[in-house]
Amino acid sequence: MSKRLGILLVVALTVSEGLGQVRPMRTLLPVFDGETILRSSGGRPVRLPHNSSDTVAKEVHEPEVRKLLLQTAKLPEDTALRYMVDTQYEVHVSTFGLTSKGAESFATALRDYVQSRTAGHTAAYALASLKQRLSEAKRETNEFRAKLFEAFPYLPRNWVREDPFPAAVTAANSTTSKRFVVIDGEIAWIYSVPLGSGRAGESKVDAQEMDPNLRPKFEAARQEAEQNLEQRGVKKGFGYFNCFSAEVDCILWQKYQIQRRSFRELHPTIIAVD
């Protein structure tokens, strides 16, 4: 059988998904002598309209994405491949026709792409990130940006902006840290970059919080939430963050009819926060 056929064998299974409901599942099975299937997790998804498992599964077979994945794995563009993303975002890559190193490299590139999508990034950003991996990065003259891209080398450079709402500048923090933001669809990704030995950090918020027209309402809701909790005797400590976030969400909806994505929605792998 020609290696160029790239046959995809998908076995349909079913699992219960509620009362009397079933959903087909996809899996890639070995069909050739000596073939094995490499599997790795694409991550627990932030549920958004644009990153369903079916959408991502189709996306990774689009010509441009496939080409970039092959280039990232340092494989020829005409390499025959058997790979897929299942209904749980698990990545499946066949070793058929590939060296062990080639199969693992492609599986890693595919997994990273899928994890970017499950984390909440749009397809446009994930594609730009793939291109960034393959481009020769220009030397950054700004020390904060240089440190940011050292920690997050696959950030597409033209997506990164300085935070339009920086923290109040004081004599203590005027030169010690800076924040950058990537607004991608429904989510804003915040990058805090310290000067010195500390590592840049990443967090996510609902992109509405970066809207200059809505920002005053978010700030007012936070101040009111803090006052409400203080009046109820809720002390800052373990569990305070969850109480505070819930109170802010309640005020945003009741006063301003703003419904934001919560911290838990945007960080599904984090069980509890202080």
C-alpha positions as CSV (number, residue, x, y, z in Angstrom):
1,M,0.0,0.0,0.0
2,S,1.4,3.4,-0.9
3,K,2.6,5.6,1.9
4,R,1.1,8.6,0.2
5,L,-2.4,7.3,0.7
6,G,-2.4,8.4,4.3
7,I,-5.4,6.2,5.2
8,L,-7.3,7.3,8.3
9,L,-9.1,4.5,10.1
10,V,-11.6,5.7,12.6
11,V,-13.6,3.4,14.7
12,A,-16.9,4.7,16.0
13,L,-17.8,3.9,19.5
14,T,-20.6,5.2,21.7
15,V,-20.8,6.3,25.2
16,S,-23.8,7.3,27.3
17,E,-24.0,11.1,27.6
18,G,-27.1,11.6,29.8
19,L,-30.5,10.0,29.8
20,G,-30.7,7.9,26.6
21,Q,-28.3,10.1,24.7
22,V,-25.2,8.8,23.0
23,R,-22.3,10.5,21.2
24,P,-20.0,8.8,18.7
25,M,-16.3,8.7,19.7
26,R,-13.4,8.6,17.4
27,T,-10.2,6.6,17.8
28,L,-7.3,5.7,15.6
29,L,-6.3,2.0,15.6
30,P,-3.1,0.4,14.2
31,V,-3.7,-1.5,10.9
32,F,-0.2,-2.2,9.7
33,D,2.5,-4.5,10.9
34,G,4.7,-2.8,13.5
35,E,2.5,0.3,13.6
36,T,1.7,1.9,17.0
37,I,-0.4,4.9,17.9
38,L,1.1,7.7,20.0
39,R,-1.5,9.3,22.2
40,S,-1.3,12.5,24.3
41,S,-3.8,14.8,25.9
42,G,-4.8,18.0,24.2
43,G,-5.9,19.5,27.5
44,R,-9.2,20.1,29.3
45,P,-11.0,22.7,27.2
46,V,-12.3,26.1,28.0
47,R,-15.7,25.7,26.4
48,L,-16.2,28.3,23.6
49,P,-18.2,28.3,20.4
50,H,-15.1,28.0,18.2
51,N,-13.2,25.2,19.8
52,S,-15.4,22.1,19.9
53,S,-13.5,18.8,19.4
54,D,-15.2,18.3,16.0
55,T,-14.0,21.8,14.9
56,V,-10.4,21.2,16.0
57,A,-10.4,17.7,14.6
58,K,-11.2,19.1,11.1
59,E,-8.9,22.1,11.5
60,V,-5.8,20.0,12.0
61,H,-6.3,18.4,8.6
62,E,-6.6,21.7,6.8
63,P,-3.7,22.1,4.2
64,E,-2.1,25.2,5.8
65,V,-2.2,23.8,9.3
66,R,-0.9,20.4,8.2
67,K,1.9,22.0,6.3
68,L,3.0,24.0,9.3
69,L,2.8,21.1,11.6
70,L,5.0,19.1,9.3
71,Q,7.5,22.0,9.0
72,T,7.5,22.3,12.8
73,A,8.3,18.5,13.1
74,K,11.0,18.9,10.4
75,L,9.2,16.5,8.1
76,P,8.8,16.7,4.3
77,E,5.6,18.3,3.1
78,D,4.6,15.2,1.2
79,T,4.9,12.9,4.2
80,A,2.1,10.4,4.5
81,L,0.4,10.7,7.9
82,R,-2.3,9.0,9.9
83,Y,-3.4,11.3,12.8
84,M,-6.5,12.6,14.4
85,V,-8.0,14.4,17.4
86,D,-10.7,12.5,19.2
87,T,-13.9,13.7,21.0
88,Q,-12.0,14.3,24.2
89,Y,-9.3,16.3,22.5
90,E,-6.8,13.5,22.8
91,V,-4.2,13.5,20.0
92,H,-3.6,10.3,18.0
93,V,-0.6,9.9,15.7
94,S,0.4,6.7,13.9
95,T,4.0,5.7,13.6
96,F,3.4,4.1,10.2
97,G,6.0,5.2,7.7
98,L,7.8,7.5,10.2
99,T,10.9,7.2,12.3
100,S,10.4,7.2,16.0
101,K,11.8,10.7,16.3
102,G,9.6,12.0,13.4
103,A,6.4,10.5,14.8
104,E,7.2,12.0,18.3
105,S,8.0,15.4,16.8
106,F,4.8,15.5,14.8
107,A,2.8,14.3,17.8
108,T,4.3,17.1,20.0
109,A,3.6,19.8,17.4
110,L,0.0,18.6,17.0
111,R,-0.5,18.3,20.8
112,D,0.8,21.9,21.3
113,Y,-1.6,23.2,18.6
114,V,-4.6,21.4,20.2
115,Q,-3.6,22.6,23.7
116,S,-3.6,26.1,22.4
117,R,-7.1,25.7,21.1
118,T,-8.4,24.0,24.2
119,A,-6.9,26.8,26.3
120,G,-9.2,29.2,24.5
121,H,-7.2,30.6,21.7
122,T,-8.8,31.0,18.3
123,A,-7.8,29.2,15.2
124,A,-6.3,32.4,13.8
125,Y,-4.0,32.8,16.9
126,A,-3.0,29.1,16.9
127,L,-2.0,29.4,13.2
128,A,-0.1,32.6,13.9
129,S,1.7,30.8,16.8
130,L,2.7,28.0,14.5
131,K,4.2,30.5,12.1
132,Q,6.0,32.2,14.9
133,R,7.7,29.0,15.8
134,L,9.1,28.7,12.3
135,S,10.2,32.3,12.0
136,E,13.5,33.8,13.0
137,A,12.6,36.1,15.9
138,K,14.0,39.7,15.8
139,R,16.1,40.8,18.6
140,E,14.0,42.8,21.1
141,T,15.5,46.0,22.3
142,N,12.9,46.4,25.0
143,E,14.0,44.5,28.1
144,F,10.5,43.6,29.2
145,R,9.4,42.3,25.8
146,A,12.7,40.4,25.5
147,K,12.0,38.7,28.8
148,L,8.3,38.0,27.8
149,F,9.3,36.2,24.6
150,E,12.1,34.3,26.4
151,A,9.4,32.8,28.6
152,F,6.8,32.5,25.9
153,P,8.7,32.1,22.6
154,Y,5.7,31.1,20.5
155,L,3.7,34.2,21.2
156,P,2.9,35.9,17.8
157,R,4.8,39.2,18.2
158,N,2.2,41.3,16.4
159,W,-0.6,40.1,18.7
160,V,1.1,41.5,21.8
161,R,0.2,44.9,23.2
162,E,1.1,46.8,26.3
163,D,-1.7,46.6,28.9
164,P,-4.0,49.6,28.2
165,F,-4.9,49.6,31.9
166,P,-1.6,49.5,33.8
167,A,-1.5,49.4,37.6
168,A,-1.0,52.7,39.3
169,V,2.6,53.7,39.0
170,T,4.5,54.3,42.3
171,A,8.1,55.0,43.1
172,A,8.3,51.3,44.1
173,N,7.0,49.7,40.9
174,S,7.7,52.3,38.2
175,T,10.6,50.3,36.7
176,T,10.2,46.8,38.2
177,S,7.3,45.3,36.2
178,K,5.2,45.7,33.1
179,R,2.1,44.0,31.8
180,F,1.2,43.0,28.3
181,V,-2.0,41.7,26.8
182,V,-3.2,39.5,23.9
183,I,-6.8,39.9,23.1
184,D,-8.0,36.8,21.3
185,G,-11.7,36.3,20.7
186,E,-13.6,36.1,24.0
187,I,-10.4,36.0,26.2
188,A,-7.7,38.4,27.1
189,W,-4.4,36.9,28.1
190,I,-2.4,39.0,30.6
191,Y,1.3,38.6,30.8
192,S,3.1,40.1,33.9
193,V,6.8,40.6,33.3
194,P,9.1,41.5,36.2
195,L,12.4,43.1,35.8
196,G,15.3,41.0,37.2
197,S,15.4,37.3,38.0
198,G,11.6,36.6,38.2
199,R,9.8,34.7,35.4
200,A,7.0,36.2,33.3
201,G,3.5,35.0,34.3
202,E,0.3,34.3,32.4
203,S,-3.3,34.7,33.3
204,K,-6.7,34.9,31.6
205,V,-9.7,37.2,32.0
206,D,-12.9,37.8,30.0
207,A,-12.0,40.1,27.1
208,Q,-14.8,42.4,28.1
209,E,-12.6,43.6,31.0
210,M,-10.2,45.1,28.4
211,D,-13.1,47.1,26.8
212,P,-12.5,50.8,27.7
213,N,-16.2,51.5,27.7
214,L,-16.9,48.7,30.2
215,R,-13.8,49.0,32.3
216,P,-15.3,51.6,34.8
217,K,-18.2,49.2,35.5
218,F,-15.8,46.3,36.2
219,E,-13.8,48.6,38.6
220,A,-17.0,49.8,40.3
221,A,-18.2,46.2,40.7
222,R,-14.9,45.1,42.3
223,Q,-15.0,48.0,44.8
224,E,-18.6,47.3,45.7
225,A,-17.9,43.5,46.1
226,E,-15.0,44.2,48.4
227,Q,-17.1,46.5,50.6
228,N,-20.0,43.9,50.6
229,L,-17.7,41.1,51.8
230,E,-16.1,43.3,54.4
231,Q,-19.6,44.2,55.8
232,R,-20.5,40.5,56.0
233,G,-17.3,39.8,57.9
234,V,-15.6,37.8,55.1
235,K,-11.9,37.9,55.8
236,K,-9.2,37.8,53.2
237,G,-7.5,34.4,53.2
238,F,-8.1,30.9,51.8
239,G,-11.4,30.8,49.8
240,Y,-11.7,34.6,49.6
241,F,-10.9,34.8,45.9
242,N,-13.9,32.6,45.0
243,C,-16.3,34.5,47.2
244,F,-15.0,37.8,45.8
245,S,-15.3,36.7,42.2
246,A,-18.8,35.4,42.7
247,E,-19.8,38.7,44.3
248,V,-18.3,40.7,41.4
249,D,-20.2,38.5,38.9
250,C,-23.5,39.1,40.8
251,I,-23.0,42.9,40.8
252,L,-22.0,43.0,37.1
253,W,-25.2,41.2,36.1
254,Q,-27.6,42.8,38.5
255,K,-26.4,46.4,38.0
256,Y,-25.0,46.4,34.5
257,Q,-26.4,43.3,32.7
258,I,-22.8,42.2,32.0
259,Q,-22.1,38.5,32.1
260,R,-18.5,37.6,32.1
261,R,-16.7,34.3,31.9
262,S,-15.7,33.3,35.4
263,F,-12.2,32.4,36.6
264,R,-13.3,28.7,36.8
265,E,-14.6,28.8,33.3
266,L,-11.4,30.1,32.0
267,H,-9.2,27.9,34.1
268,P,-11.0,24.5,34.2
269,T,-7.9,22.6,35.5
270,I,-7.6,24.8,38.6
271,I,-9.7,23.3,41.4
272,A,-9.4,25.9,44.1
273,V,-7.9,29.4,44.5
274,D,-6.9,31.2,47.6
